[in-house]
Amino acid sequence: MAAMQLTRTHRILIGVVVAGAVVIAAIGFAGSYAAVRDLAHDKGFGDFANVFPIGI
């Protein structure tokens, strides 16, 4: 079975989709990190609250 050849347009579209997925993932990570950091701060973790989300 022959492999499908990707055109320049296909490669550009794949790049746009991958870039979009990375941006959405970064936004989700930032929101999650901020929420867990704020929760840890409210629970009295002090300065450790800033690095606590990385362990989760």
mmCIF entry with sequence, helices, sheets and N, C-alpha, C, O atoms, coordinates in Angstrom:
data_MODEL
# 
_entry.id   MODEL 
# 
_entity.id                         1 
_entity.type                       polymer 
_entity.pdbx_number_of_molecules   1 
# 
_entity_poly.entity_id                      1 
_entity_poly.type                           'polypeptide(L)' 
_entity_poly.nstd_linkage                   no 
_entity_poly.nstd_monomer                   no 
_entity_poly.pdbx_seq_one_letter_code       MAAMQLTRTHRILIGVVVAGAVVIAAIGFAGSYAAVRDLAHDKGFGDFANVFPIGI 
_entity_poly.pdbx_seq_one_letter_code_can   MAAMQLTRTHRILIGVVVAGAVVIAAIGFAGSYAAVRDLAHDKGFGDFANVFPIGI 
_entity_poly.pdbx_strand_id                 A 
# 
loop_
_entity_poly_seq.entity_id 
_entity_poly_seq.num 
_entity_poly_seq.mon_id 
_entity_poly_seq.hetero 
1 1  MET n 
1 2  ALA n 
1 3  ALA n 
1 4  MET n 
1 5  GLN n 
1 6  LEU n 
1 7  THR n 
1 8  ARG n 
1 9  THR n 
1 10 HIS n 
1 11 ARG n 
1 12 ILE n 
1 13 LEU n 
1 14 ILE n 
1 15 GLY n 
1 16 VAL n 
1 17 VAL n 
1 18 VAL n 
1 19 ALA n 
1 20 GLY n 
1 21 ALA n 
1 22 VAL n 
1 23 VAL n 
1 24 ILE n 
1 25 ALA n 
1 26 ALA n 
1 27 ILE n 
1 28 GLY n 
1 29 PHE n 
1 30 ALA n 
1 31 GLY n 
1 32 SER n 
1 33 TYR n 
1 34 ALA n 
1 35 ALA n 
1 36 VAL n 
1 37 ARG n 
1 38 ASP n 
1 39 LEU n 
1 40 ALA n 
1 41 HIS n 
1 42 ASP n 
1 43 LYS n 
1 44 GLY n 
1 45 PHE n 
1 46 GLY n 
1 47 ASP n 
1 48 PHE n 
1 49 ALA n 
1 50 ASN n 
1 51 VAL n 
1 52 PHE n 
1 53 PRO n 
1 54 ILE n 
1 55 GLY n 
1 56 ILE n 
# 
_struct_asym.id          A 
_struct_asym.entity_id   1 
# 
loop_
_struct_conf.conf_type_id 
_struct_conf.id 
_struct_conf.pdbx_PDB_helix_id 
_struct_conf.beg_label_comp_id 
_struct_conf.beg_label_asym_id 
_struct_conf.beg_label_seq_id 
_struct_conf.pdbx_beg_PDB_ins_code 
_struct_conf.end_label_comp_id 
_struct_conf.end_label_asym_id 
_struct_conf.end_label_seq_id 
_struct_conf.pdbx_end_PDB_ins_code 
_struct_conf.beg_auth_comp_id 
_struct_conf.beg_auth_asym_id 
_struct_conf.beg_auth_seq_id 
_struct_conf.end_auth_comp_id 
_struct_conf.end_auth_asym_id 
_struct_conf.end_auth_seq_id 
_struct_conf.pdbx_PDB_helix_class 
_struct_conf.details 
_struct_conf.pdbx_PDB_helix_length 
HELX_P HELX_P1 AA1 ARG A 8  ? ASP A 42 ? ARG A 8  ASP A 42 1 ? 35 
HELX_P HELX_P2 AA2 GLY A 46 ? ASN A 50 ? GLY A 46 ASN A 50 5 ? 5  
HELX_P HELX_P3 AA3 PHE A 52 ? GLY A 55 ? PHE A 52 GLY A 55 1 ? 4  
# 
_struct_conf_type.id          HELX_P 
_struct_conf_type.criteria    ? 
_struct_conf_type.reference   ? 
# 
loop_
_atom_site.group_PDB 
_atom_site.id 
_atom_site.type_symbol 
_atom_site.label_atom_id 
_atom_site.label_alt_id 
_atom_site.label_comp_id 
_atom_site.label_asym_id 
_atom_site.label_entity_id 
_atom_site.label_seq_id 
_atom_site.pdbx_PDB_ins_code 
_atom_site.Cartn_x 
_atom_site.Cartn_y 
_atom_site.Cartn_z 
_atom_site.occupancy 
_atom_site.B_iso_or_equiv 
_atom_site.pdbx_formal_charge 
_atom_site.auth_seq_id 
_atom_site.auth_comp_id 
_atom_site.auth_asym_id 
_atom_site.auth_atom_id 
_atom_site.pdbx_PDB_model_num 
ATOM 1   N N  . MET A 1 1  ? 0.839  -1.173 0.000  1.00 0.00 ? 1  MET A N  1 
ATOM 2   C CA . MET A 1 1  ? 0.000  0.000  0.000  1.00 0.00 ? 1  MET A CA 1 
ATOM 3   C C  . MET A 1 1  ? 0.889  1.243  0.000  1.00 0.00 ? 1  MET A C  1 
ATOM 4   O O  . MET A 1 1  ? 1.790  1.346  0.833  1.00 0.00 ? 1  MET A O  1 
ATOM 5   N N  . ALA A 1 2  ? 0.664  2.162  -0.888 1.00 0.00 ? 2  ALA A N  1 
ATOM 6   C CA . ALA A 1 2  ? 1.488  3.347  -1.036 1.00 0.00 ? 2  ALA A CA 1 
ATOM 7   C C  . ALA A 1 2  ? 1.125  4.384  0.030  1.00 0.00 ? 2  ALA A C  1 
ATOM 8   O O  . ALA A 1 2  ? -0.041 4.563  0.384  1.00 0.00 ? 2  ALA A O  1 
ATOM 9   N N  . ALA A 1 3  ? 2.161  5.057  0.527  1.00 0.00 ? 3  ALA A N  1 
ATOM 10  C CA . ALA A 1 3  ? 1.949  6.102  1.520  1.00 0.00 ? 3  ALA A CA 1 
ATOM 11  C C  . ALA A 1 3  ? 1.441  7.367  0.828  1.00 0.00 ? 3  ALA A C  1 
ATOM 12  O O  . ALA A 1 3  ? 1.841  7.684  -0.292 1.00 0.00 ? 3  ALA A O  1 
ATOM 13  N N  . MET A 1 4  ? 0.558  8.074  1.513  1.00 0.00 ? 4  MET A N  1 
ATOM 14  C CA . MET A 1 4  ? 0.010  9.310  0.962  1.00 0.00 ? 4  MET A CA 1 
ATOM 15  C C  . MET A 1 4  ? 1.055  10.423 1.056  1.00 0.00 ? 4  MET A C  1 
ATOM 16  O O  . MET A 1 4  ? 1.694  10.586 2.095  1.00 0.00 ? 4  MET A O  1 
ATOM 17  N N  . GLN A 1 5  ? 1.229  11.174 -0.006 1.00 0.00 ? 5  GLN A N  1 
ATOM 18  C CA . GLN A 1 5  ? 2.156  12.288 -0.016 1.00 0.00 ? 5  GLN A CA 1 
ATOM 19  C C  . GLN A 1 5  ? 1.468  13.532 0.547  1.00 0.00 ? 5  GLN A C  1 
ATOM 20  O O  . GLN A 1 5  ? 0.355  13.876 0.150  1.00 0.00 ? 5  GLN A O  1 
ATOM 21  N N  . LEU A 1 6  ? 2.141  14.189 1.467  1.00 0.00 ? 6  LEU A N  1 
ATOM 22  C CA . LEU A 1 6  ? 1.586  15.405 2.049  1.00 0.00 ? 6  LEU A CA 1 
ATOM 23  C C  . LEU A 1 6  ? 1.994  16.605 1.192  1.00 0.00 ? 6  LEU A C  1 
ATOM 24  O O  . LEU A 1 6  ? 3.166  16.777 0.858  1.00 0.00 ? 6  LEU A O  1 
ATOM 25  N N  . THR A 1 7  ? 1.023  17.410 0.852  1.00 0.00 ? 7  THR A N  1 
ATOM 26  C CA . THR A 1 7  ? 1.309  18.618 0.094  1.00 0.00 ? 7  THR A CA 1 
ATOM 27  C C  . THR A 1 7  ? 1.746  19.719 1.055  1.00 0.00 ? 7  THR A C  1 
ATOM 28  O O  . THR A 1 7  ? 1.676  19.564 2.274  1.00 0.00 ? 7  THR A O  1 
ATOM 29  N N  . ARG A 1 8  ? 2.190  20.813 0.494  1.00 0.00 ? 8  ARG A N  1 
ATOM 30  C CA . ARG A 1 8  ? 2.604  21.960 1.297  1.00 0.00 ? 8  ARG A CA 1 
ATOM 31  C C  . ARG A 1 8  ? 1.425  22.450 2.137  1.00 0.00 ? 8  ARG A C  1 
ATOM 32  O O  . ARG A 1 8  ? 1.602  22.801 3.304  1.00 0.00 ? 8  ARG A O  1 
ATOM 33  N N  . THR A 1 9  ? 0.243  22.477 1.564  1.00 0.00 ? 9  THR A N  1 
ATOM 34  C CA . THR A 1 9  ? -0.952 22.917 2.282  1.00 0.00 ? 9  THR A CA 1 
ATOM 35  C C  . THR A 1 9  ? -1.244 22.008 3.472  1.00 0.00 ? 9  THR A C  1 
ATOM 36  O O  . THR A 1 9  ? -1.598 22.483 4.551  1.00 0.00 ? 9  THR A O  1 
ATOM 37  N N  . HIS A 1 10 ? -1.092 20.690 3.268  1.00 0.00 ? 10 HIS A N  1 
ATOM 38  C CA . HIS A 1 10 ? -1.310 19.754 4.376  1.00 0.00 ? 10 HIS A CA 1 
ATOM 39  C C  . HIS A 1 10 ? -0.332 20.027 5.509  1.00 0.00 ? 10 HIS A C  1 
ATOM 40  O O  . HIS A 1 10 ? -0.711 20.046 6.680  1.00 0.00 ? 10 HIS A O  1 
ATOM 41  N N  . ARG A 1 11 ? 0.917  20.238 5.152  1.00 0.00 ? 11 ARG A N  1 
ATOM 42  C CA . ARG A 1 11 ? 1.930  20.492 6.186  1.00 0.00 ? 11 ARG A CA 1 
ATOM 43  C C  . ARG A 1 11 ? 1.629  21.775 6.944  1.00 0.00 ? 11 ARG A C  1 
ATOM 44  O O  . ARG A 1 11 ? 1.791  21.824 8.163  1.00 0.00 ? 11 ARG A O  1 
ATOM 45  N N  . ILE A 1 12 ? 1.198  22.804 6.246  1.00 0.00 ? 12 ILE A N  1 
ATOM 46  C CA . ILE A 1 12 ? 0.854  24.072 6.903  1.00 0.00 ? 12 ILE A CA 1 
ATOM 47  C C  . ILE A 1 12 ? -0.331 23.866 7.838  1.00 0.00 ? 12 ILE A C  1 
ATOM 48  O O  . ILE A 1 12 ? -0.319 24.355 8.967  1.00 0.00 ? 12 ILE A O  1 
ATOM 49  N N  . LEU A 1 13 ? -1.345 23.155 7.385  1.00 0.00 ? 13 LEU A N  1 
ATOM 50  C CA . LEU A 1 13 ? -2.520 22.908 8.229  1.00 0.00 ? 13 LEU A CA 1 
ATOM 51  C C  . LEU A 1 13 ? -2.164 22.078 9.453  1.00 0.00 ? 13 LEU A C  1 
ATOM 52  O O  . LEU A 1 13 ? -2.665 22.332 10.549 1.00 0.00 ? 13 LEU A O  1 
ATOM 53  N N  . ILE A 1 14 ? -1.307 21.095 9.271  1.00 0.00 ? 14 ILE A N  1 
ATOM 54  C CA . ILE A 1 14 ? -0.861 20.293 10.417 1.00 0.00 ? 14 ILE A CA 1 
ATOM 55  C C  . ILE A 1 14 ? -0.124 21.174 11.412 1.00 0.00 ? 14 ILE A C  1 
ATOM 56  O O  . ILE A 1 14 ? -0.321 21.043 12.620 1.00 0.00 ? 14 ILE A O  1 
ATOM 57  N N  . GLY A 1 15 ? 0.721  22.068 10.921 1.00 0.00 ? 15 GLY A N  1 
ATOM 58  C CA . GLY A 1 15 ? 1.439  22.995 11.794 1.00 0.00 ? 15 GLY A CA 1 
ATOM 59  C C  . GLY A 1 15 ? 0.507  23.908 12.554 1.00 0.00 ? 15 GLY A C  1 
ATOM 60  O O  . GLY A 1 15 ? 0.719  24.168 13.739 1.00 0.00 ? 15 GLY A O  1 
ATOM 61  N N  . VAL A 1 16 ? -0.531 24.403 11.884 1.00 0.00 ? 16 VAL A N  1 
ATOM 62  C CA . VAL A 1 16 ? -1.512 25.283 12.538 1.00 0.00 ? 16 VAL A CA 1 
ATOM 63  C C  . VAL A 1 16 ? -2.257 24.521 13.628 1.00 0.00 ? 16 VAL A C  1 
ATOM 64  O O  . VAL A 1 16 ? -2.467 25.050 14.719 1.00 0.00 ? 16 VAL A O  1 
ATOM 65  N N  . VAL A 1 17 ? -2.652 23.301 13.347 1.00 0.00 ? 17 VAL A N  1 
ATOM 66  C CA . VAL A 1 17 ? -3.374 22.488 14.340 1.00 0.00 ? 17 VAL A CA 1 
ATOM 67  C C  . VAL A 1 17 ? -2.479 22.180 15.541 1.00 0.00 ? 17 VAL A C  1 
ATOM 68  O O  . VAL A 1 17 ? -2.923 22.276 16.685 1.00 0.00 ? 17 VAL A O  1 
ATOM 69  N N  . VAL A 1 18 ? -1.225 21.810 15.287 1.00 0.00 ? 18 VAL A N  1 
ATOM 70  C CA . VAL A 1 18 ? -0.305 21.509 16.388 1.00 0.00 ? 18 VAL A CA 1 
ATOM 71  C C  . VAL A 1 18 ? -0.046 22.766 17.221 1.00 0.00 ? 18 VAL A C  1 
ATOM 72  O O  . VAL A 1 18 ? -0.044 22.707 18.451 1.00 0.00 ? 18 VAL A O  1 
ATOM 73  N N  . ALA A 1 19 ? 0.169  23.890 16.558 1.00 0.00 ? 19 ALA A N  1 
ATOM 74  C CA . ALA A 1 19 ? 0.396  25.149 17.287 1.00 0.00 ? 19 ALA A CA 1 
ATOM 75  C C  . ALA A 1 19 ? -0.831 25.513 18.123 1.00 0.00 ? 19 ALA A C  1 
ATOM 76  O O  . ALA A 1 19 ? -0.691 25.946 19.267 1.00 0.00 ? 19 ALA A O  1 
ATOM 77  N N  . GLY A 1 20 ? -2.021 25.343 17.571 1.00 0.00 ? 20 GLY A N  1 
ATOM 78  C CA . GLY A 1 20 ? -3.243 25.614 18.317 1.00 0.00 ? 20 GLY A CA 1 
ATOM 79  C C  . GLY A 1 20 ? -3.388 24.708 19.526 1.00 0.00 ? 20 GLY A C  1 
ATOM 80  O O  . GLY A 1 20 ? -3.795 25.152 20.600 1.00 0.00 ? 20 GLY A O  1 
ATOM 81  N N  . ALA A 1 21 ? -3.055 23.445 19.351 1.00 0.00 ? 21 ALA A N  1 
ATOM 82  C CA . ALA A 1 21 ? -3.138 22.496 20.466 1.00 0.00 ? 21 ALA A CA 1 
ATOM 83  C C  . ALA A 1 21 ? -2.156 22.871 21.574 1.00 0.00 ? 21 ALA A C  1 
ATOM 84  O O  . ALA A 1 21 ? -2.478 22.757 22.756 1.00 0.00 ? 21 ALA A O  1 
ATOM 85  N N  . VAL A 1 22 ? -0.968 23.315 21.196 1.00 0.00 ? 22 VAL A N  1 
ATOM 86  C CA . VAL A 1 22 ? 0.023  23.725 22.190 1.00 0.00 ? 22 VAL A CA 1 
ATOM 87  C C  . VAL A 1 22 ? -0.454 24.968 22.946 1.00 0.00 ? 22 VAL A C  1 
ATOM 88  O O  . VAL A 1 22 ? -0.282 25.056 24.162 1.00 0.00 ? 22 VAL A O  1 
ATOM 89  N N  . VAL A 1 23 ? -1.042 25.912 22.243 1.00 0.00 ? 23 VAL A N  1 
ATOM 90  C CA . VAL A 1 23 ? -1.559 27.124 22.898 1.00 0.00 ? 23 VAL A CA 1 
ATOM 91  C C  . VAL A 1 23 ? -2.680 26.772 23.868 1.00 0.00 ? 23 VAL A C  1 
ATOM 92  O O  . VAL A 1 23 ? -2.703 27.270 24.994 1.00 0.00 ? 23 VAL A O  1 
ATOM 93  N N  . ILE A 1 24 ? -3.607 25.918 23.445 1.00 0.00 ? 24 ILE A N  1 
ATOM 94  C CA . ILE A 1 24 ? -4.714 25.512 24.320 1.00 0.00 ? 24 ILE A CA 1 
ATOM 95  C C  . ILE A 1 24 ? -4.183 24.762 25.542 1.00 0.00 ? 24 ILE A C  1 
ATOM 96  O O  . ILE A 1 24 ? -4.669 24.968 26.654 1.00 0.00 ? 24 ILE A O  1 
ATOM 97  N N  . ALA A 1 25 ? -3.193 23.899 25.342 1.00 0.00 ? 25 ALA A N  1 
ATOM 98  C CA . ALA A 1 25 ? -2.601 23.168 26.465 1.00 0.00 ? 25 ALA A CA 1 
ATOM 99  C C  . ALA A 1 25 ? -1.915 24.131 27.434 1.00 0.00 ? 25 ALA A C  1 
ATOM 100 O O  . ALA A 1 25 ? -2.013 23.960 28.649 1.00 0.00 ? 25 ALA A O  1 
ATOM 101 N N  . ALA A 1 26 ? -1.226 25.133 26.911 1.00 0.00 ? 26 ALA A N  1 
ATOM 102 C CA . ALA A 1 26 ? -0.545 26.109 27.769 1.00 0.00 ? 26 ALA A CA 1 
ATOM 103 C C  . ALA A 1 26 ? -1.552 26.922 28.582 1.00 0.00 ? 26 ALA A C  1 
ATOM 104 O O  . ALA A 1 26 ? -1.327 27.188 29.763 1.00 0.00 ? 26 ALA A O  1 
ATOM 105 N N  . ILE A 1 27 ? -2.652 27.315 27.959 1.00 0.00 ? 27 ILE A N  1 
ATOM 106 C CA . ILE A 1 27 ? -3.690 28.056 28.677 1.00 0.00 ? 27 ILE A CA 1 
ATOM 107 C C  . ILE A 1 27 ? -4.289 27.187 29.784 1.00 0.00 ? 27 ILE A C  1 
ATOM 108 O O  . ILE A 1 27 ? -4.505 27.660 30.899 1.00 0.00 ? 27 ILE A O  1 
ATOM 109 N N  . GLY A 1 28 ? -4.553 25.927 29.477 1.00 0.00 ? 28 GLY A N  1 
ATOM 110 C CA . GLY A 1 28 ? -5.080 25.012 30.487 1.00 0.00 ? 28 GLY A CA 1 
ATOM 111 C C  . GLY A 1 28 ? -4.110 24.795 31.631 1.00 0.00 ? 28 GLY A C  1 
ATOM 112 O O  . GLY A 1 28 ? -4.509 24.770 32.795 1.00 0.00 ? 28 GLY A O  1 
ATOM 113 N N  . PHE A 1 29 ? -2.825 24.637 31.300 1.00 0.00 ? 29 PHE A N  1 
ATOM 114 C CA . PHE A 1 29 ? -1.810 24.460 32.344 1.00 0.00 ? 29 PHE A CA 1 
ATOM 115 C C  . PHE A 1 29 ? -1.730 25.688 33.237 1.00 0.00 ? 29 PHE A C  1 
ATOM 116 O O  . PHE A 1 29 ? -1.679 25.569 34.461 1.00 0.00 ? 29 PHE A O  1 
ATOM 117 N N  . ALA A 1 30 ? -1.720 26.869 32.626 1.00 0.00 ? 30 ALA A N  1 
ATOM 118 C CA . ALA A 1 30 ? -1.616 28.104 33.407 1.00 0.00 ? 30 ALA A CA 1 
ATOM 119 C C  . ALA A 1 30 ? -2.821 28.274 34.334 1.00 0.00 ? 30 ALA A C  1 
ATOM 120 O O  . ALA A 1 30 ? -2.667 28.658 35.493 1.00 0.00 ? 30 ALA A O  1 
ATOM 121 N N  . GLY A 1 31 ? -4.008 27.990 33.826 1.00 0.00 ? 31 GLY A N  1 
ATOM 122 C CA . GLY A 1 31 ? -5.206 28.102 34.655 1.00 0.00 ? 31 GLY A CA 1 
ATOM 123 C C  . GLY A 1 31 ? -5.214 27.108 35.792 1.00 0.00 ? 31 GLY A C  1 
ATOM 124 O O  . GLY A 1 31 ? -5.568 27.449 36.921 1.00 0.00 ? 31 GLY A O  1 
ATOM 125 N N  . SER A 1 32 ? -4.828 25.886 35.502 1.00 0.00 ? 32 SER A N  1 
ATOM 126 C CA . SER A 1 32 ? -4.780 24.851 36.528 1.00 0.00 ? 32 SER A CA 1 
ATOM 127 C C  . SER A 1 32 ? -3.718 25.177 37.575 1.00 0.00 ? 32 SER A C  1 
ATOM 128 O O  . SER A 1 32 ? -3.954 25.048 38.777 1.00 0.00 ? 32 SER A O  1 
ATOM 129 N N  . TYR A 1 33 ? -2.555 25.598 37.107 1.00 0.00 ? 33 TYR A N  1 
ATOM 130 C CA . TYR A 1 33 ? -1.469 25.959 38.025 1.00 0.00 ? 33 TYR A CA 1 
ATOM 131 C C  . TYR A 1 33 ? -1.920 27.077 38.968 1.00 0.00 ? 33 TYR A C  1 
ATOM 132 O O  . TYR A 1 33 ? -1.696 27.008 40.177 1.00 0.00 ? 33 TYR A O  1 
ATOM 133 N N  . ALA A 1 34 ? -2.556 28.107 38.404 1.00 0.00 ? 34 ALA A N  1 
ATOM 134 C CA . ALA A 1 34 ? -2.997 29.237 39.219 1.00 0.00 ? 34 ALA A CA 1 
ATOM 135 C C  . ALA A 1 34 ? -4.043 28.813 40.241 1.00 0.00 ? 34 ALA A C  1 
ATOM 136 O O  . ALA A 1 34 ? -4.016 29.268 41.384 1.00 0.00 ? 34 ALA A O  1 
ATOM 137 N N  . ALA A 1 35 ? -4.960 27.948 39.836 1.00 0.00 ? 35 ALA A N  1 
ATOM 138 C CA . ALA A 1 35 ? -6.013 27.507 40.752 1.00 0.00 ? 35 ALA A CA 1 
ATOM 139 C C  . ALA A 1 35 ? -5.434 26.695 41.909 1.00 0.00 ? 35 ALA A C  1 
ATOM 140 O O  . ALA A 1 35 ? -5.807 26.903 43.064 1.00 0.00 ? 35 ALA A O  1 
ATOM 141 N N  . VAL A 1 36 ? -4.531 25.778 41.603 1.00 0.00 ? 36 VAL A N  1 
ATOM 142 C CA . VAL A 1 36 ? -3.933 24.956 42.661 1.00 0.00 ? 36 VAL A CA 1 
ATOM 143 C C  . VAL A 1 36 ? -3.035 25.810 43.553 1.00 0.00 ? 36 VAL A C  1 
ATOM 144 O O  . VAL A 1 36 ? -3.007 25.619 44.769 1.00 0.00 ? 36 VAL A O  1 
ATOM 145 N N  . ARG A 1 37 ? -2.306 26.746 42.961 1.00 0.00 ? 37 ARG A N  1 
ATOM 146 C CA . ARG A 1 37 ? -1.447 27.641 43.743 1.00 0.00 ? 37 ARG A CA 1 
ATOM 147 C C  . ARG A 1 37 ? -2.278 28.466 44.721 1.00 0.00 ? 37 ARG A C  1 
ATOM 148 O O  . ARG A 1 37 ? -1.916 28.602 45.890 1.00 0.00 ? 37 ARG A O  1 
ATOM 149 N N  . ASP A 1 38 ? -3.394 29.018 44.240 1.00 0.00 ? 38 ASP A N  1 
ATOM 150 C CA . ASP A 1 38 ? -4.256 29.810 45.111 1.00 0.00 ? 38 ASP A CA 1 
ATOM 151 C C  . ASP A 1 38 ? -4.859 28.959 46.223 1.00 0.00 ? 38 ASP A C  1 
ATOM 152 O O  . ASP A 1 38 ? -4.959 29.407 47.365 1.00 0.00 ? 38 ASP A O  1 
ATOM 153 N N  . LEU A 1 39 ? -5.256 27.748 45.896 1.00 0.00 ? 39 LEU A N  1 
ATOM 154 C CA . LEU A 1 39 ? -5.801 26.849 46.915 1.00 0.00 ? 39 LEU A CA 1 
ATOM 155 C C  . LEU A 1 39 ? -4.750 26.513 47.969 1.00 0.00 ? 39 LEU A C  1 
ATOM 156 O O  . LEU A 1 39 ? -5.040 26.512 49.165 1.00 0.00 ? 39 LEU A O  1 
ATOM 157 N N  . ALA A 1 40 ? -3.524 26.228 47.518 1.00 0.00 ? 40 ALA A N  1 
ATOM 158 C CA . ALA A 1 40 ? -2.443 25.927 48.467 1.00 0.00 ? 40 ALA A CA 1 
ATOM 159 C C  . ALA A 1 40 ? -2.146 27.141 49.344 1.00 0.00 ? 40 ALA A C  1 
ATOM 160 O O  . ALA A 1 40 ? -1.886 27.003 50.539 1.00 0.00 ? 40 ALA A O  1 
ATOM 161 N N  . HIS A 1 41 ? -2.185 28.311 48.754 1.00 0.00 ? 41 HIS A N  1 
ATOM 162 C CA . HIS A 1 41 ? -1.948 29.537 49.537 1.00 0.00 ? 41 HIS A CA 1 
ATOM 163 C C  . HIS A 1 41 ? -3.046 29.720 50.591 1.00 0.00 ? 41 HIS A C  1 
ATOM 164 O O  . HIS A 1 41 ? -2.760 30.072 51.736 1.00 0.00 ? 41 HIS A O  1 
ATOM 165 N N  . ASP A 1 42 ? -4.303 29.480 50.199 1.00 0.00 ? 42 ASP A N  1 
ATOM 166 C CA . ASP A 1 42 ? -5.418 29.612 51.138 1.00 0.00 ? 42 ASP A CA 1 
ATOM 167 C C  . ASP A 1 42 ? -5.345 28.587 52.260 1.00 0.00 ? 42 ASP A C  1 
ATOM 168 O O  . ASP A 1 42 ? -5.823 28.844 53.365 1.00 0.00 ? 42 ASP A O  1 
ATOM 169 N N  . LYS A 1 43 ? -4.746 27.418 51.988 1.00 0.00 ? 43 LYS A N  1 
ATOM 170 C CA . LYS A 1 43 ? -4.636 26.365 53.005 1.00 0.00 ? 43 LYS A CA 1 
ATOM 171 C C  . LYS A 1 43 ? -3.420 26.544 53.908 1.00 0.00 ? 43 LYS A C  1 
ATOM 172 O O  . LYS A 1 43 ? -3.187 25.731 54.803 1.00 0.00 ? 43 LYS A O  1 
ATOM 173 N N  . GLY A 1 44 ? -2.635 27.613 53.677 1.00 0.00 ? 44 GLY A N  1 
ATOM 174 C CA . GLY A 1 44 ? -1.531 27.930 54.577 1.00 0.00 ? 44 GLY A CA 1 
ATOM 175 C C  . GLY A 1 44 ? -0.200 27.317 54.216 1.00 0.00 ? 44 GLY A C  1 
ATOM 176 O O  . GLY A 1 44 ? 0.613  27.071 55.106 1.00 0.00 ? 44 GLY A O  1 
ATOM 177 N N  . PHE A 1 45 ? 0.056  27.062 52.951 1.00 0.00 ? 45 PHE A N  1 
ATOM 178 C CA . PHE A 1 45 ? 1.332  26.485 52.543 1.00 0.00 ? 45 PHE A CA 1 
ATOM 179 C C  . PHE A 1 45 ? 2.446  27.529 52.474 1.00 0.00 ? 45 PHE A C  1 
ATOM 180 O O  . PHE A 1 45 ? 3.613  27.174 52.310 1.00 0.00 ? 45 PHE A O  1 
ATOM 181 N N  . GLY A 1 46 ? 2.109  28.779 52.595 1.00 0.00 ? 46 GLY A N  1 
ATOM 182 C CA . GLY A 1 46 ? 3.110  29.848 52.601 1.00 0.00 ? 46 GLY A CA 1 
ATOM 183 C C  . GLY A 1 46 ? 3.826  29.974 51.264 1.00 0.00 ? 46 GLY A C  1 
ATOM 184 O O  . GLY A 1 46 ? 3.204  29.900 50.205 1.00 0.00 ? 46 GLY A O  1 
ATOM 185 N N  . ASP A 1 47 ? 5.148  30.165 51.324 1.00 0.00 ? 47 ASP A N  1 
ATOM 186 C CA . ASP A 1 47 ? 5.942  30.318 50.102 1.00 0.00 ? 47 ASP A CA 1 
ATOM 187 C C  . ASP A 1 47 ? 5.976  29.038 49.274 1.00 0.00 ? 47 ASP A C  1 
ATOM 188 O O  . ASP A 1 47 ? 6.185  29.096 48.062 1.00 0.00 ? 47 ASP A O  1 
ATOM 189 N N  . PHE A 1 48 ? 5.777  27.897 49.901 1.00 0.00 ? 48 PHE A N  1 
ATOM 190 C CA . PHE A 1 48 ? 5.772  26.618 49.200 1.00 0.00 ? 48 PHE A CA 1 
ATOM 191 C C  . PHE A 1 48 ? 4.593  26.509 48.237 1.00 0.00 ? 48 PHE A C  1 
ATOM 192 O O  . PHE A 1 48 ? 4.604  25.664 47.342 1.00 0.00 ? 48 PHE A O  1 
ATOM 193 N N  . ALA A 1 49 ? 3.578  27.350 48.410 1.00 0.00 ? 49 ALA A N  1 
ATOM 194 C CA . ALA A 1 49 ? 2.389  27.320 47.545 1.00 0.00 ? 49 ALA A CA 1 
ATOM 195 C C  . ALA A 1 49 ? 2.741  27.598 46.086 1.00 0.00 ? 49 ALA A C  1 
ATOM 196 O O  . ALA A 1 49 ? 2.034  27.149 45.184 1.00 0.00 ? 49 ALA A O  1 
ATOM 197 N N  . ASN A 1 50 ? 3.828  28.336 45.848 1.00 0.00 ? 50 ASN A N  1 
ATOM 198 C CA . ASN A 1 50 ? 4.214  28.647 44.469 1.00 0.00 ? 50 ASN A CA 1 
ATOM 199 C C  . ASN A 1 50 ? 4.747  27.437 43.717 1.00 0.00 ? 50 ASN A C  1 
ATOM 200 O O  . ASN A 1 50 ? 4.593  27.362 42.498 1.00 0.00 ? 50 ASN A O  1 
ATOM 201 N N  . VAL A 1 51 ? 5.369  26.491 44.407 1.00 0.00 ? 51 VAL A N  1 
ATOM 202 C CA . VAL A 1 51 ? 5.912  25.303 43.747 1.00 0.00 ? 51 VAL A CA 1 
ATOM 203 C C  . VAL A 1 51 ? 5.062  24.058 43.979 1.00 0.00 ? 51 VAL A C  1 
ATOM 204 O O  . VAL A 1 51 ? 5.286  23.027 43.345 1.00 0.00 ? 51 VAL A O  1 
ATOM 205 N N  . PHE A 1 52 ? 4.110  24.144 44.864 1.00 0.00 ? 52 PHE A N  1 
ATOM 206 C CA . PHE A 1 52 ? 3.237  23.004 45.167 1.00 0.00 ? 52 PHE A CA 1 
ATOM 207 C C  . PHE A 1 52 ? 2.539  22.433 43.944 1.00 0.00 ? 52 PHE A C  1 
ATOM 208 O O  . PHE A 1 52 ? 2.480  21.210 43.818 1.00 0.00 ? 52 PHE A O  1 
ATOM 209 N N  . PRO A 1 53 ? 1.998  23.258 43.018 1.00 0.00 ? 53 PRO A N  1 
ATOM 210 C CA . PRO A 1 53 ? 1.304  22.696 41.859 1.00 0.00 ? 53 PRO A CA 1 
ATOM 211 C C  . PRO A 1 53 ? 2.195  21.839 40.958 1.00 0.00 ? 53 PRO A C  1 
ATOM 212 O O  . PRO A 1 53 ? 1.694  20.954 40.264 1.00 0.00 ? 53 PRO A O  1 
ATOM 213 N N  . ILE A 1 54 ? 3.486  22.086 40.958 1.00 0.00 ? 54 ILE A N  1 
ATOM 214 C CA . ILE A 1 54 ? 4.392  21.291 40.119 1.00 0.00 ? 54 ILE A CA 1 
ATOM 215 C C  . ILE A 1 54 ? 4.427  19.851 40.612 1.00 0.00 ? 54 ILE A C  1 
ATOM 216 O O  . ILE A 1 54 ? 4.544  18.926 39.808 1.00 0.00 ? 54 ILE A O  1 
ATOM 217 N N  . GLY A 1 55 ? 4.330  19.652 41.912 1.00 0.00 ? 55 GLY A N  1 
ATOM 218 C CA . GLY A 1 55 ? 4.322  18.307 42.485 1.00 0.00 ? 55 GLY A CA 1 
ATOM 219 C C  . GLY A 1 55 ? 3.035  17.565 42.234 1.00 0.00 ? 55 GLY A C  1 
ATOM 220 O O  . GLY A 1 55 ? 3.016  16.334 42.264 1.00 0.00 ? 55 GLY A O  1 
ATOM 221 N N  . ILE A 1 56 ? 1.969  18.276 41.989 1.00 0.00 ? 56 ILE A N  1 
ATOM 222 C CA . ILE A 1 56 ? 0.690  17.651 41.724 1.00 0.00 ? 56 ILE A CA 1 
ATOM 223 C C  . ILE A 1 56 ? 0.697  17.206 40.296 1.00 0.00 ? 56 ILE A C  1 
ATOM 224 O O  . ILE A 1 56 ? -0.288 16.640 39.822 1.00 0.00 ? 56 ILE A O  1 
# 
